[in-house]
């Protein structure tokens, strides 16, 4: 199992392609002070539903790939669904790092235990999203 | 020749990720020789608090501490009565800046270099807000040295009271012309040198340098974590009060007043890390046994090799091409520093990635994150060849 799988590398490039929302209701930037990774989410939320979403990641391949995973099925989900999805992802990362493999959205990061210090890179887009949702 | 000294450092024969360790993060922390591990272990088996009580264990610890202080002070050309023992560079700088700042006020200027480590920049920032003095930044020239022309202009235009800079930059590996800076600033400006990176790469003699204060940590000098030194010229130290107070650093105390102990003892409240300083003193003896001639020659060979090889790798952008020690920081087109750091780690190569606690400098260079290879006299040319080979392969594969 390799951390830099084809899937991770593909996703890290894919995240560049998202478009900015026509209207922004929730905006948040977060950074990792140790490495300088920066994530910015711009969301258009109406009636507790994600109508449009945009993310910019200035960071490593893992951080970008993680943001790309979030973008899957993001538009159209409710804020409640997104919150629980975020919690599940972060819990599953904890599981992976404690030798408890998970099959959900963290599957692509199954090799994370080979570089446990990179946990923050994978989690940063999710933590930023979580904070952005709190602006509602 | 260096192999016999490498063998005395157990970490250098270990494996990481199934590969032989190639340690290239000495600027972050140095691996310790066995003799240091031994003396630390021995010291921890029987201990007493220093300068307290009448029992023999206390007297033994006090003697050990003072012997260690002499060894550490002599290493930087100082006497033991001038060296304050600290928990590291950050502690030493915070102590010094907190104390000195009480003597500064609005209108005074503290000059710092553009490549200051956060450990030096942040204490001054905080104190400038409290006491009203201002901070000016001196830029570097194209060779990574303090721009002496700009320095002279600032000295003419502003009321500079203190100048501080890293003797060797932790990002650029460049050695500042300390004596030349001291001569330019004159006797009215106090000179504070952050020697965290210099101490294991450049012989230091504080008297010859003509500076006013020098700060360093022990763990970059092959000693234990939580050790360091703060040297302040006697005459300057008498001008300010210690920033920390507490037991062991007093002459007398009443419920309403205290008479702080004179000399460096007044700057060392609390129970000192005797074990750590005994370990640091042993590390210095081990290091001096290698000999500066051998250390400098080995490091020059490593630096020259890496300088030539790294400059020729396409997509690598070195933050400076002319470091004075074997320390190279760079960006790679299309490969984030963290990814490169992890990929190198998988090959057994340990490097540092990020902004290396110099975020403002990285920002002014437009660099978000960089990779740093920092070697010591214990690295070999074979390791340099392997590192370059892996860099070329990974850059080819992932960009």
Interface residues (C-beta under 8 A of the other chain):
Chain A: X3 X4 X9 X34 X35 X36 X37 X38 X58 X59 X60 X61 X62 X114 X115 X117 X118 X121
Chain B: X17 X336 X337 X338 X339 X342 X343 X345 X346 X353 X354 X355 X359 X362 X368 X369 X398
